[in-house]
Amino acid sequence: MKIAVFASGNGSNFQVIADQFPVEFIFSDKRAAYVLERAQKVGITSYAFELKEFDTKVAYEQAIVDLLEQHQIDLVVLAGYMKIVSETLLSAYEGRIINIHPAYLPEFPGAHGIEDAWEAGVDQSGVTVHWVDRGIDTGQIIKQVRVPRYKEDSLEDFETRIHEAEYQLYPEAIRELLSRL
């Protein structure tokens, strides 16, 4: 079973995944993303190219599909990948792309799940692993966990607790999926 991880930034979820599973390659849509340095340190092949380097998003995603097919990838793991996956990639890899979201979906979808939960003043949020579909954070839920928000929490405390939950939940979900595929 071959896994590719997609990330746009720091790569902390990538690091947790790479520590527990063989990762065929990391892909980033940002050439300066720190995740690429993380991959280099652990000897994982990395690729990076940006949408602006292509004439269309279709061409951009087709280049990604070509990479996935070249490496015979079975499961695409989005780990802080901040681009919306569009039709070209979805149709080629439908049912084989998962994402982690820093909120208890369907609550607080979108790019700012932690901040949105914080601003709403909820006493708990969570983390969700879900299949990627044509919506934004609307795919079938694979696994979730609730994360409390305490009265004495700062936003940073709450964010740290959410990330700690991500680091536990994502490997659990991947392990379960790999055992079924």
Buried (B, 14 or more C-beta within 10 A) or exposed (E): EEBBBBBBBBBBBBBBBBEEBEBBBBBBBBEEBBBBEBBEEEEBBBBBBEEEEBEEBEEBBBBBBEBBEEBEBBBBBBBBBEBEBEEBBBEBBEEBBBBBBBBBBEBBBEEEBBBBBBEEEBEEBBBBBBBBBEEBBBBEBBBBBEBEBEEEBEEEEBBEBBBEBBBEBBBBBBEEBEEEE
